[in-house]
Amino acid sequence: LLHAGWAVAPGARFRSDAPPGIRITVSTLTADEAEPVAQAVATALEPPAGAARTYV
């Protein structure tokens, strides 16, 4: 998500009995940004076949 221009935080400090995840704060998200951030999350979850994951 960072490479796509979106900052997210690990969800661990915001959960008590939930599985690992990320937290995305949408309070400042505009309507025009909703679809691009959703697409970035979907892409991060399922990279294209044969694509290697890269981490910074």
DALIN-V844938 format. One record per residue. N is the residue number from 1. RES is the residue in one letter. PSI is psi in degrees with one decimal (NA if undefined). OMEGA is omega as a letter, one per 40 degrees, with the letter a starting at -180 (999 if undefined). D_LAST is the distance of its C-alpha to the last C-alpha in whole Angstrom. Layout:
n = {N,N}
res = {RES,RES}
psi = {PSI,PSI}
omega = {OMEGA,OMEGA}
d_last = {D_LAST,D_LAST}
//
This chain:
n = {1,2,3,4,5,6,7,8,9,10,11,12,13,14,15,16,17,18,19,20,21,22,23,24,25,26,27,28,29,30,31,32,33,34,35,36,37,38,39,40,41,42,43,44,45,46,47,48,49,50,51,52,53,54,55,56}
res = {L,L,H,A,G,W,A,V,A,P,G,A,R,F,R,S,D,A,P,P,G,I,R,I,T,V,S,T,L,T,A,D,E,A,E,P,V,A,Q,A,V,A,T,A,L,E,P,P,A,G,A,A,R,T,Y,V}
psi = {-36.3,-42.2,-23.8,0.0,13.9,131.9,130.0,163.9,149.1,142.7,-3.4,-43.0,-8.6,1.6,158.6,-50.2,40.8,157.5,165.8,149.2,-170.3,160.8,127.5,115.1,123.8,10.6,-28.6,6.5,131.0,164.2,-36.1,-20.2,-14.9,-49.6,-45.0,-39.0,-36.7,-40.8,-39.2,-40.4,-45.5,-42.1,-40.0,-33.1,-35.2,83.5,156.8,149.2,133.1,-8.4,136.7,140.9,140.5,143.2,147.6,NA}
omega = {i,i,i,i,a,i,i,i,i,a,a,a,a,a,i,a,a,i,i,i,i,i,i,i,a,a,i,a,i,i,i,a,a,a,i,i,i,i,i,i,i,i,i,a,a,i,a,i,i,a,i,i,i,a,i,999}
d_last = {11,9,9,13,13,14,13,14,15,15,19,20,22,24,25,28,29,26,24,20,19,17,19,19,22,24,27,26,25,27,29,28,24,25,25,21,20,21,20,17,17,19,17,14,17,18,16,19,21,19,16,13,10,7,4,0}
//
